[in-house]
Amino acid sequence: MNFRSPLYTVMAQAAHKAGRALTRDFGEVENLQVSRKGPADFVSNADRKAERIVVEELQKARPNYGFLLEEQGEIVGSDISNRWLVDPLDGTLNFLHGIPQFAVSIALERDRRIEAGVVYNPITDDLYFAERGKGAYHNDRRMRVSGRTDFSECLFATGIPFLGRPGHEQFIRELELVMAKSAGVRRMGAAALDLAFVAAGRFDGFWERGLQTWDVAAGMLLVREAGGMVTDIDGGDAMLETGEIVASNANLDREFLQLLKQAK
């Protein structure tokens, strides 16, 4: 099956171009570590530059579509059915510390439903793409979620509340429960890539709270099109509204959700 649709071409091109800019800036990060103020300012500049590149590339191809952007907020397009959801640098703290685990994340929302998504790590040149009803791909290969059924053999990913954000106590309870039953838990620092790794079968599941729409929109579709399950922590479909997400292969979905609910 040829998955390289017009949407793939548009979205991959924008992600690649923004990724090249981020890669150049990433090479400068180590030189800025000596400055207390410099690295954070540099990263925010790199973030904004990557976002501008994505917007420019997508506007060339689809001039009437709107945007929901991490840096610039919402840009309303004349085509009110379609808008791009863009996180130009998911994993900012990793980027700041010279850790090559970050990504450009772009999703297309059509009539309030995610139609396509791309997550691109420019350092490893790994591009993950999905289009609704057409499957999910890692570079040129079809992706499938893992087939593991035994929770004790499964590897999970999560995100940890930080900088005084609420939810620490609940997260610790959730973490204790998952750690007690699983093979391990990882905190990689980029939700879009965590979801891509679930879609690729590397992680068996992922959960996090306090996320933004642009953090998860593309990754959600990747998991679903790879045969996995994505819900909010109550088992519903309000992930983009609540910022809570649970993703796993279909074998683990019920057990995973029940375990997390025990922490409430």
Secondary structure, DSSP 8 states (H G I E B T S, - for coil): -----HHHHHHHHHHHHHHHHHHHHHHHHHHHTT-SSHHHHHHHHHHHHHHHHHHHHHHHH-TTEEEEETTTEEE--SEEEEEEEEEEEE-HHHHHTT-S--EEEEEEEETTEEEEEEEEETTTTEEEEEETTS-EEETTEE--------GGG-EEEE----TT-S-HHHHHHHHHHHHHHSSEEE--S-HHHHHHHHHTTSSSEEEESS--HHHHHHHHHHHHHTTEEEE-TTSSS-HHHH--EEEEETTTHHHHHHHHHTT-
